[in-house]
Amino acid sequence: MKTTVQLLALVAGVLALASASGQTTTNGSPRGAPYRIDLAQYNQALLPRIRPLIEAPEDLREEEIVPFFELLPDYRERLSGNFLIDGFTRARDTGRCLLCMSTSYLFLALYNETVSLTDGRTERLRTIAGRLCRLLGFKAYLCNGVIDMNGDIIQYVLEHRQPFPEPADICQVYLQELDCMGDGRNVSAPDAYRTIAISAPVKEEPSHGSFVARAASDKKSGAVNTEGQCPRRKSGKHRDSNRGAPPTRDPLTIVHLTDIHYDPEYVVGVNADCHAEACCRVLPDLPPANGTVDGAGYWGDYRDCDTPWHAVVDLMEHIRTQHEQIDAIYFTGDIVHHFTWNTTIETNEQAMRQVFDLMKQTFPGVPIYPILGNHESHPANLYAPHTVTETLRTNYLYDFIVEQWADWLPMTGRIRETLSEGGYYSVRTPYGLRIIGLNNNPCFVHNFWLFYSLDYFMPQLQWLHDTLLEAEHANERVHILAHVPSYDDYCFVGWTREYRKIVERFAHIITAQFNGHSHVDEFNLYYPRAPATVDPLRPISVAWNGGSTTTFTKLNPNYKVFLFDPVSFEPIEQDTWMYNLTSANAAPNQRPEWFRAYSFKEYYQLPDLSLDSLGWLVQRFAQSEEQLASYWRAKQKWADPLLQEGCTGTCLREALCAIVRTEHDDNRVCEALYQPPPEVQSVVNGA
C-alpha cells in the first residue's frame, strides 16, 4: 500500500509546481474564432498516450519529457494557438487550467484503477507516479521528494473525502487565482461551507457626513491643497483612563519583520541558475557556476534563493544598532526555506530555534509577537484539522512554539490553550493594546487539507470574532497579525469572505493589520462588502505587509519600522529599510549598506496615515499612472531585476486593484476607482 500512497501524493504535490511550470500551452494569435476543446474527449485521448510512457520497463529518456499536449498530434496545433475549454468560460489562463485538469484527471483515473486491482501491480506505482511527475517537466529529485513526503496525507484525504473529488474540485482550489472552474459545480460558492455567527453591532456614533461631501467641502475651505493631498481627519484618539498611557507619551516604535526564509545549506558561489524551484545550494546534477555570473552572491541572490545565515545575523544586528528604542517587534512568519521537497520536522525546528534564539539574544527585554508562516509546517503548507488521525495532525508544531514563544508570551491558560489548539493567540500588551496573532495558513490554496474540508478553519474565525467582541466590550484597540494576506488570491475565498465580515463588524477597534507572505512592500484597504450603500470609496480598515528579509525572488531585503499613537494605536508613520543586493554583493567583505528607502507619509505627500488619507491616496493612483508607478516601484523594493522589467498598463492597474481587493474576484472597488463620481474626480484633480 506504500506505493499506492506515493501515487496519491503525486498530483496534489506537483499541482502547485505545475501552476508555475514553463511547460504549459501558450495562447497564440487571437485572430479568428478560438479553437474549442472538449475536455472529456481530450482526457480520454490523453490517457492511452500516457500509459505506455508510465508503464514502460525503461526509464524515460529526456526527449520523452514533453508537455502533455505534445503527446496528441491531433491537438498540438490547436493548443498552441487561441483556444477555449468548453464549460470553463471564466478561466483566465486556459493553458494552465487545461494542464491542471488533465493532470488531475490522469491522477484520479490511475488511482481508482490501481486500488481496484488485485493482481500485484501496486508495487509499480512508485515508478508510475515518478514518471507522471517527470512528464510535467520536474526534476527527478524533486518528484521523489514530493511523493515521499506527502503520501500519507493525500491517501487520508482521498479515503475520507466525501464525495470523492473531481478534477475541477482540485483545480478550483489550487488555481483559484485563474478561476479554473467549470460552469457547473463551484466549490468556492458561499453555500459550500459554514459561515461565522456575527454579533449585532454596537450603536454607531452620529455620522459626520459622507466622505465625498466632506472632501468637496474641505477642498473649498482649503483643507485640500492643489497637489491633491487628502483632507486631514480630526483626531480619532480613544482615550481610556484605565490604559495608563498619557496623551503626551512618545509614539510607540514597532519593528515589523517577516519572511526570513533562512537556508542552512546556502553555498556562496554555487550555480544559482539551477532551473529548479529553489536554488543557491548544492543540488543533484547541478553544473558548476560560470564564474560570478551564475554564482550565488555572498549576501543573497536575486534568483530563486533564500537567506544565508550571515545575512540573517546582519539583519538583526543592524536593527539593534540602528534603532535605539524599540517597544515591540511583530514577526509575521516564514523562517523555513523554499526547498519544500527537502524538509523534515527536525530540520524545520532546528532552523526556527536558531532564528528564535538569535532574536532573544539580540533583543533582550523587547516584546516579540510572532506567528507561524506556511513554511514552518512539515510538509510545507499543510496545517491539519483536529478531526484527522493523530499522526497527521500539526500538534507537534504547536507544542514546539509553546515552548519557544514562552519567553515572549505569557503562557496563561487561554494563550496556551489556543496555541496548542491551532497556533493562534490573543494577548493584551503592557501599553494597553490587544494583539491577536492568527494562524491563517490553512487558507493557503496549496494546503492539501482544503481538499478534505473547505471550512475546517471556521472555529478559529469564530474565536477571532468572539475575541474582538470581548475587546469591544473592554474598549480595547486591536492589532491583528496574520501570515497570508486575506486579500491574496492564494488565500481561499472561504476564509477571506468570513474574515472580511469580521473586519467590517469590528473595524472601529481594529486600528491596523499586519501580513507577510507576499514578500513585497504593499498595503491593502478594506471597504464595506456592500459598496453601493454609503461612501463606496471610503475604506474601513488597513493591512500593512512587511515585505521580506529574503531576496526570494528578484527582491531586495527589507524590514519596516512603524510609529503608533500611544493612545489610539493608529499608525503615525511607516519607514521601510533595505539594502541594494547588487551593491552589497559587489563588496562581499563589507556589511551591506542599509538605508531608509522612504517614509510613507513623506513619500506619498500625505498629512497622516488615517484611513481617509489612504483612501484618498488610492484615488490619486487611479487618476495618475505616474503616481501609481511610483507605488509599484516601492512595492517591488526598487530591486534591480524588477525595475528592468518595468510595469505599465494592465500591470499597473492590477497593482492598484490589489490594494483595494479584499476577497478573490471582487473588483467592485477597483472598478469604482477607475469610474469615480464626478465630484470625487473633481476633488482629486484639484479642479
N, C-alpha and C positions, 0 to 999 in steps of 0.2 A: 504493500500500500504506500510505502515511502515514495516510490517513483510516481505514483498517481498524484501524490501531494505536490511533487515538483512540477508536474504539468499544470496543476491547478494554479500554482504561483505565477506561471509564465505571463499570461496576458495581462493580469492585473498589475504585475510588476513592471512590464515594459510599456504599458499604455502611456504612462507618464512620460517615458522616454520617447515613445513614438510620436507623441504630440509635438515634440521639438525636433524630430528627425528630419534630416535633409532628404531622405529617400521617400518622398511623397509625390503625388501627382502635382502637376503645376498647371494653373489656369493659363491658357494661351490667349490667342486673339479673340476679342469679343465679337468679331464680325460675324454676322449671320445668326440664325437661331441656334441656341446651345444644344449640344447633344444631351439626350436624356438617358439616364442609366436606371434600369430596373434592378434594384438592389438584390432581390431574391434570385433573379436569373444570374446575376454576376457572381454571387456567392456559390451558387450551385455549379457554375462553370469553374470557379476557382478551386474548390475543394479537391477534385480529382487531379488537377495540375500540381497541387501542393503535396499530395500524398506520396508520389514517387520520390520526392526530394527528402521528405522527413523520414521515410522508411527505407531509404537506400542503405546497403551494407557499408558503403564507404562514406567518410566524412564529406561535407560539402566542399567543393572547390570554390575558390574566390569568385570565379566567373559566374557561379550559380547563385551568388548572393546578390539578388537584384530586387527592385521594387515589385510588389505583388502584381501590379498591372502589366509588367513586362512578361509575365508568365502567360498572359492571354492575348495572343496576336490580334484576335478579333476586336479587342477593346483598346489596344495600345494607342491607336490614332485618336480615338475619341477621348481617352482620359488624359492625353497630353494637350488637349485643347480646352475649349469652353464647354463645360458640361454641368448638368444638374442631376441630383439624385431624386427620383420620383418619391414623393411623400416626405421630403425633407426641405420644405420651402424656406425655412428660417436659417438654414446652415450658412454660416459666414465664410467658411472655407471648405468647399465640397471635397477637395482632395484629401485633407486631413480627416474629415468626417468619414469618408469612404474607407480610408486606411483603418481607422478605429473600428468601424462597423464590421469590416471584413475580418480583421484580426480577432475581434470578439466572437464573431460567428464561427471561425475556424476553431478557436479555443473551446467554446461551449460544445460544438459538434464532436470534437475529438474527446472531450471529457465524457459526454454522455455515451459515446461509443465505447470508450475504454472501460467505464465502470460496469457496463453491461456484459463485457466479455469475461469468459471463464477459462480461456484456453492458454493462459500463462503469458500472454503478450504484455502484461503490465510492466515487466522488468525493462522493457524497451522505451518506456515513456520518458525517461530522463533524456535519452538521446533525441527522441521526437521533439520534446519541449525545447531543448537546446537548439535544434536546427530551425524550428519555427522562429525562435528569437533571432538567430543569425540571419534568417531571411529578411528580418526587419532592418538589418544593417548594423547590428550592435556587435561589439567585440565579444569573443568567447568568454573571457574572464568576467565581463560584466554580466552576461547572460547567466553564467554559472552562479555568480553571487546572488543575483536576484532570485533565481529558482531556489537556491538552498535556504535563503533567509525567510522567505515569505510563505513557504508551502503550507505549514500547519494552519496559518491564519486563513488562507484562501480556501483550504479544504473545509474548515469550520463554517465559513460564510456560505459556501455552496451547499453544504449538507443541511444547514439550518435556515437559510433564507427562504421565506415563503411570500409570494410564489417564486419559483426558480427564475433567475434573472434572464432577461432577453438582452441581445446585444445593445439595443437602444438604451436600456437601463444603465449600462456601464458607461456608454459614451456621453449620455446626457450629464452625468456627474463629472467624469474625468475631463471632458472637453466643454464644460459649462460656458467658458468664455466664447465658444464658437457657436453656441445654440445648436449643437449637433443632436437634434431631437426630431422625431417623426411628428407628423401632423396629428397623430392619434394620442397614444398614451404619453403622459408627461409626468415624470417622477418629481419634478420640482413645482407642480401645481400646489396652490395653497391647501387643498384638501388631502394632500399626500402625507401630511404629518400633523402632529399635535400643535397646539398654539399655547401661548402664555396667557395666564389669567392676569389681566391688567386692572389694577385698582382704580377707583374713580379719582380724578384729580382733585387737589385741594382748590378752594375758592381762589380764582385768579385775581390778581391786582387789577385796578382800573386800567383800561387801555390808554396809552398816550398818543393814539393816532397811528395811522398806517405809516410804514416805513417810507413808502413812495411820497406820501403827502408831506411827511416831516423833511424828507430830503429836499423836495422842491422849496419848502418854506425856509429851510436852513440856507439854501443857495441864495434866496432873495435877501436874507439878513446878513449874508457874508460869512456864514459858518463853513461854506464850501468854497474853496478858493478856485481860481481859474485853472489850476493844474489838475483839477478833478479829484482832490482829496476828499475822503468821505467825512461826513459830519461827526464831530466828537460827541459821543454819547455821555450823558450825565453819569456821575459816579454810580456804580452798581454795587458798592460795598454792602455786605450783610453784616452789620455789627452785632456781636454777641458777647455780652459781658462775661459769660462763662468760659469763653475761649481763652482769655488771658493774653491775647495778642493786641497790644495797644496800637492805635492808628498810626503812631509815629515810628513804629518799628521799621527797621530796614527791610527791603524786599527779600523774599526767600530766594536763594540761589539753588537751583536743582539741575544736576547734570543728567542728560539723557544719553545712555549707551545702549547699543543694540547690535545684533548680528556680528559677533566677533568671528565666528567660524574659524576657530583655531585648528590648524593642520599639524599634528605632531610629526608627520613624516614629510613635511615640506623640505625640498632639497634645492638650495640655491644653485643656479646654473644648469639644472636638469632641463631637458627639452620640454618647454611649456606649450608647444604646439602638438599636443598628444592626440587630438581627434577623438577624445573620449568625453564623458560628461563632466569630468573634472580633471585637472592637470597639476603640474608642479610637484609631483612626487614620482618615485620610480615605479613604472608600470610594466607589465609583461609586453615584450616585443617593442619597447619604446626605443627608437633610434637615437643616437647621440645628438646633442644640440649642435646647431650650426653656429658656433661662436656665441656672441652676445645677442644675435638677432633672435634666436629661438630660446636662449637660456632664461630660466626663471630669475626674475630680479631679486635683489637682496631684501628689499623691504616689501615685497609682494609683486604681483604681476597683473596687468590688465586682462589677461586671458582668463580662462575658467579656473582660477586659482584662489585658494584660501590664504589664511594669515600665518606666517611663521611665528614661532614663539617670541623671538626678539622684538618683533613688531608689536605684539600684544603687550610686552613689558614696557616698550617705549611709550605706547598709548597711555598706560596707567601712570607712568612717571611724569609724562607731560601734563596730564590733568592735575596731578598732585602739586606740581611746582607752579603751574600757570594760574591756578585759581586758589587763592588763599582761603576763601570762605566758601564752603560747600555745605548746605543744610541737608541735602539728601541726594541720592543717586537713584534714578529709575533705570532698571535694566530690563529690556523687553525681549530677551530670549535669543536663542541660537548661538550656542558655543561650539557645537559639534560641526565637523566638516561636511562637504558635499559629496564625499565618496560613499553614497548611500548603499552600494552593493558590498561594502567592506567595513562593516561596523559590528561591534559586539556590545553587550551590556557593560562588560568590564572596561573596554577602551573608551566608551562614552563617559562612564563615570569617572575614569581617570582624567580625561580632558576637562570635565566640568569641575572636578575637585581642584585641579591645578589652577584654573581660572578663578574660582571662588576664593581659594587660598591667597592668590595674588591680590584680589580686591580687598580682602580682610587685612593683609599686611600693608597695602598701600594707603588705605583709607581707614585707619583705626578710629573708632568712635563716630564715623559718619554713617547714618542710617542708609541702608541699601534696600530697595524694594524690588525684588526680582520676580520674573515669571518665566515659564517654560516656552521654548520655541519648538517648532515642528521637528527639528533635527535632534532634539535631546532624546527622543524615544528610540528604541531598537525593536524592529526595523524603523527607519526614519518615517515620520508622518503618521505612524499608527498609534492611536490612543483608543484603547478598547472600552466597550461598555462593561458595566459591572455584572451584567447578566450572563456573560460568557464563561466558559470553563476557566478555572482559576489560573491555569498555566499560561493562558493567553492574555491575561489582564495586564494593566500597566502599573499595578501596585508597587512593583519593585522600584520604579522611578519615583513614585510619590513618597515611599519610605525614605529614599535617598535624599530628596530635597528637604524633608522634615528634619533630617539630621544636619544637612549642610546649611540651611537657612536659619537654624536656631540662634545663630549669632546676630541675626538681623531682625527677626520677627519674634514677638512674644508668643511662645508656643502654648497659649492658653487652650482650654478645651475646644472652643469653637474654631480657632485658627487651625489647630492640629487636626481637627475632625474634617474640615473641608479640604485641607491639603492632602490628607490621607485618602479622602474620598475621590478627589479629582484634580488635585494640583491647583486649586484656586483658594483665595482668602480675602478677608477684609480686615483692616486694621486702622485704628484711629491714631494719628501721629501726635507727638508731644506738642506741636504747634496748632493742633485743633482740626486739621484736615483729615478727612477719611479717604483712605486709598483702598481701591478694590482691584486686586490682581486676578485677572481671569486666565483660564486655560482654554482658549477658544481654538486650539489646534484641531479638535475633532471636526471643525468646519472646513478644514483644508480639503479640497476636492481630490487630492491624491491619498487621502486616508481611506484604505480599503474597507474600514468598518462602516462607511456610509453605504456600502453595498448590502450590509447586514441590516442596518436600520437607518432611516433618514432623519430620525428625531431623537436618538438616544441621548443627545446632549441637552435636551429640554430641561431636565431638573436643574442644571447649572444656571440656565437663563431664568428659571423661576426663582432660584436663590438670589440671583442678581436683582431681580425686581423686588423681592422681599427685603433685601438688604438696603436698597435705595429707599424703600418705604420707611424703614426704621430711621435712616439718615434724615429723611424729610421731617419725620416727627421730632427728631432731636435738633432740627435746624442746623444740620451739618452741611458742609460743602464737600464735593467728592471729585477726585481724580480717578479715572479708570485706566488700567494698563492691560493691554491685550496684544498678543504677538501678531496674528494675521489681521490686517485691516478688514473690518467688516464690509468696507466698500470695495474690496478687491474682488475681481471676477473669479479668483481662485478660492474664495470663501463661499461655501454652499449657500444658496439663496434661502434655504430653510432657516439657517441661523441669522442671516442678515435681515430678513423681514422681521423676525421676532425681536432681534436686538434693536432694530430701528424703532419699533413700537415702544420699547422700554426707554430708549434715549429721549424720544419725544415726550413721553409721560413725565420724565424726571429731568428734563433739560434745565430747569430753573435751579437745580442744585449741582448738576454736573458741570463744573467750570472748565474742565479740559479732559481730553482723552489722549492716550499715547500708544503708538503702534511701532512695529518693526516690520520684518519680513520682506518688504519690497526693495530694500537697500538704497532707495533714492530719497532725496530730500523733498518731501511733499507734505501737503496738508489737505484735509478733507472737511467739507462743510455739510452738516446735516440740515435738511429742510423738512417741513411738515410733509407727512405722507399724502396729504390731500392739498397739493399746492394751489388748487383753484379757489381755496377759501379766502384767507386774509393774508396779505403781504406775501405773495408767491415767491418773491426773491429775497426774503429775509431769512437768514439761517438761524437755527435754534441751538446748534452745538458745533464744536470744532474738535477734530482729532489731528494731532501732530505726529508725523513719522520721523523717527530718529535717524533714518538713513542706514549706514552700516560702517563698521570699522574694517570689514573685509573689503577687498577690491573686486570681489566676485559680482558681476563681471563688467569690465571696462570702466570701473569707477575709482575715484579717489577715496581713501579712508576719511571718516569724519565722526564727530560727536557733536552734541548740542548742549548749550547752557541756557536755561530759562530763568527769568526773573518773574516772581509772582508777588502779587499784592498779599501782605501777610494777614489781611482780614478777610477779603473776599476770595482769595486764592485764584483770582483771574490772572492771566498772563499779562505781564508788562512789556517784556522784550524777549526775543529769542536770538541768540548768536549761534552761528554754525562755524565750527573749527575744522580744519582739514589740512592736508598737505598734498602737493602735486607729486604723483607717483613717478612720473618721468624724471623730474628733478631729483627726487630722493634716490632713485636707483642709479643716477649718474654719479652720485657721491656715496657709495656704499659704506665708506669708512666714517661717515659723519651721520649724526642723528638727523632725521627728517626735520625740515623747517615748517613746523606747524604755524598756521596763521589764521586769524579770524577772517573767514571768507566774506561774511556780511552779517549785519544786524537787520532783522526782518523789518522792523518799523522804519529804519532809515533807508534800506534798500528799496522798499516799495512806497516810500513817502507817505506813510500813514501817521495820523496823530496818536493812535493807540492800537492795541490788538483786540479791541472789542469785536463782538460778532457783527455789529453794524459796519465797522471798518473793513472786516474781512469780506463781508458780503458785497460792499462797495468795490473792493479790490477785484473780485472776480468779474464784476460788471465792467470794470475798466479793461480787464483782459479780453472780454468778449468784443469790445469796441476797438481794441488796438492790438494788431498782430505783433507789433514791435514790443509792447509791454508783455504780451503773452510769451514771446520768445525769450525775454529776459527771465521769466519764471522758469521756462523749460531748461535754460542753461543752469540756473541754480539748482533745479531739481536733479539734473544729471551731475551735479557737484563739479562742474567745469572740467570734467575728465577729458583728456586729450582725444581718445578714440571717438567718443560720442560727439564732441564738438566738431570733429572732422566729418562725421556722418551728417550732422545737422538735422533740422526738423522744420518743416513748413507745411502749409495747407492742412490736410486731414490730420497729419501728425500733431500739429499744434491744437487743432480743435479737440482731439482726443485727450490731450493733456489738460485742457480746461474741463472737459466733461468728467474726467477722473476726479477732479476736485469736488464736484457737486453731485456725483452719483453715489448713493449710499446703499443701493442693492442692485444686483445684477440686472441689466437690461432696463433699468428705469432711468431714462434720459429726459424726463419731462422738464427738469430744472435747466438742464443744458440747452434744450430747445428754447425755453423761455428766455434764457440769457441772450441767445442769438436773435430773438424776436421780441425785444422788450416793449412794454407800453411806451407811447411817445413821451410821456412825462419823465420816465426813467432815462431814456436815451438823451433827452434834452439836458438833464442834470449831469449825466456822466460826461457828455461832450462839452459842458460848460457854456451851453448856449443861453 
